[in-house]
Amino acid sequence: MNKLISLLKAGDRPWTGIYLRILAFAYLTGVIIRFSNMFGLGDISLEEMTSVSKTADLIFAQFGAIAMVGLWLRKPWGIACFFIFAISQLVLYWGFPELFVDMGSQEAPFQNLINFHLSTLGIFFLLQIKGK
């Protein structure tokens, strides 16, 4: 339990704090993209999106905004939101991509999201290992 608490309080470390602020900007970009998709201004028109994809965009846009604020403030709840957000997107997009898009034509954006979340989690844990 102490390891989990120290992991959530990682924002107190200097390098991790800088990384969390950079990550907050990345999440801001993702939130803007998701909201623009919902308003029909994104790469995918609203008519082309499945109902599952529309629902996921709505939930992830709101939760991403909450995570972004928590990461910028370097709060433990922001780090917890980051973990939940990244892991839930990895499970959904890696495990069930066919629910969201036609796998022949639109697979690349999901692969980019999967790579993004794997790398952000990897960098976070690398900073924790090196910071001790």
C-alpha positions in Angstrom: 0.0 0.0 0.0 2.9 2.3 0.8 4.2 1.8 -2.8 0.9 2.9 -4.3 0.8 6.0 -2.1 4.4 6.9 -3.1 3.5 6.3 -6.7 0.5 8.7 -6.5 2.6 11.3 -4.7 5.2 11.2 -7.5 4.4 14.8 -8.5 6.5 16.0 -5.6 9.7 14.9 -7.4 11.2 17.5 -9.6 11.6 15.6 -12.8 8.3 13.8 -12.5 6.6 17.1 -11.8 8.0 18.5 -15.1 6.9 15.3 -16.9 3.4 15.6 -15.5 3.1 19.1 -16.8 4.2 18.1 -20.3 1.7 15.2 -20.1 -1.0 17.7 -19.2 -0.4 19.5 -22.5 -0.6 16.2 -24.4 -3.9 15.5 -22.7 -5.1 19.0 -23.5 -4.5 18.2 -27.2 -6.4 15.0 -26.9 -9.3 16.7 -25.2 -9.5 19.3 -28.0 -9.4 16.6 -30.6 -12.2 14.6 -28.9 -14.4 17.6 -28.4 -13.9 18.6 -32.0 -14.9 15.1 -33.1 -18.1 15.4 -31.1 -19.0 18.7 -32.8 -18.2 17.3 -36.2 -15.0 19.4 -36.7 -12.6 16.5 -36.5 -11.1 14.1 -38.9 -14.0 11.7 -38.6 -17.5 13.0 -39.3 -20.1 12.4 -36.7 -22.2 10.3 -39.1 -19.3 7.9 -39.7 -18.7 7.3 -36.0 -20.3 4.3 -34.3 -22.5 4.8 -31.2 -19.8 3.1 -29.1 -17.2 5.5 -30.5 -19.4 8.6 -29.8 -20.0 7.4 -26.2 -16.3 6.7 -25.7 -15.3 10.1 -27.1 -17.8 11.9 -24.8 -16.5 10.0 -21.7 -12.8 10.2 -22.6 -13.1 13.9 -23.4 -14.6 14.7 -20.0 -12.3 12.4 -18.1 -9.3 13.6 -20.1 -10.1 17.1 -19.1 -10.2 16.1 -15.4 -6.9 14.2 -15.7 -5.3 17.1 -17.5 -6.1 19.5 -14.6 -4.9 17.0 -12.0 -1.7 16.4 -13.9 -1.0 20.1 -14.3 -1.6 20.6 -10.6 0.6 17.5 -9.9 -2.0 16.1 -7.5 -2.3 12.4 -6.5 -5.8 12.2 -8.0 -4.5 13.5 -11.3 -1.9 10.7 -11.4 -4.7 8.2 -10.5 -6.8 9.6 -13.4 -3.8 9.3 -15.7 -3.5 5.6 -14.9 -7.2 4.9 -15.2 -7.4 6.9 -18.5 -4.4 5.2 -20.1 -5.2 1.7 -19.0 -8.9 1.9 -19.9 -8.0 3.2 -23.4 -5.4 0.5 -23.8 -7.9 -2.2 -22.9 -10.6 -0.8 -25.2 -8.5 0.1 -28.2 -6.1 -2.9 -28.0 -8.7 -5.5 -27.0 -11.8 -4.4 -28.8 -10.9 -2.0 -31.7 -13.6 -3.5 -34.0 -16.2 -1.8 -31.8 -14.9 1.6 -32.7 -13.8 1.6 -36.3 -13.5 -0.3 -39.5 -10.2 -2.1 -39.0 -9.2 -1.9 -42.6 -9.2 1.9 -43.1 -8.9 3.5 -39.7 -6.5 1.3 -37.7 -3.5 3.6 -37.7 -5.0 6.2 -35.2 -5.7 3.5 -32.7 -2.2 2.1 -33.0 -0.9 5.6 -32.4 -3.0 6.0 -29.3 -1.9 2.6 -28.0 1.8 3.5 -28.6 1.2 6.9 -26.9 -0.2 5.4 -23.8 2.4 2.6 -23.6 5.2 5.2 -23.9 3.7 7.6 -21.4 3.2 4.9 -18.8 6.7 3.6 -19.6 8.3 7.0 -19.2 6.4 7.6 -15.9 7.6 4.3 -14.4 11.2 4.9 -15.7 11.2 8.2 -13.9 10.0 6.5 -10.7 12.7 3.9 -10.9 15.5 6.4 -11.7 14.2 8.8 -9.1 14.8 6.4 -6.2 
